[in-house]
Amino acid sequence: MKDTKATIRYAGDDYFVAVPPSGHALTLDKRGERSNAASPLELLLVALGGCTAADVVDILRKKREQVTEYSVEVKGERREEYPRSFRRIEVHHILHGRGLNEKSVAHAIQLSDEKYCGVSATLRPTAEIVTSYEIHEAEVS
């Protein structure tokens, strides 16, 4: 198994610079009201959305589905008590395409959620993850 290592350095004034194993640095902002960069918990939602989106696109491509536009909305509800972790996360997939097969879409989302997405597998023991989707026929231009 390959080890992965991220480095997070304090940059002052509640800012941090994170360098993930890929080497692409990003800024974190602990002071949410300032909103100059993502918070660590916001990045967790992004990580879940990105992980499942990549899986779903890959699976649908293999099924030869014609996805023309795709987005994932991720909404988290946090616990009131500390450490205020997520107790429920809603992942909503919005797909546009030409003749998308609903069974293929549902299966791709299920495979990502239950088998392939490592972020989902990491969060599932402590947070309920609920998935949903909507399919729209792409307009012919």
Secondary structure by P-SEA (a helix, b strand, c coil): cbbbbbbbbbccccbbbbbccccbbbbbbccccccccccaaaaaaaaaaaaaaaaaaaaaaaacccccbbbbbbbbbbbccccccccbbbbbbbbbcccccaaaaaaaaaaaaccccaaaaaacccbbbbbbbcccccccc
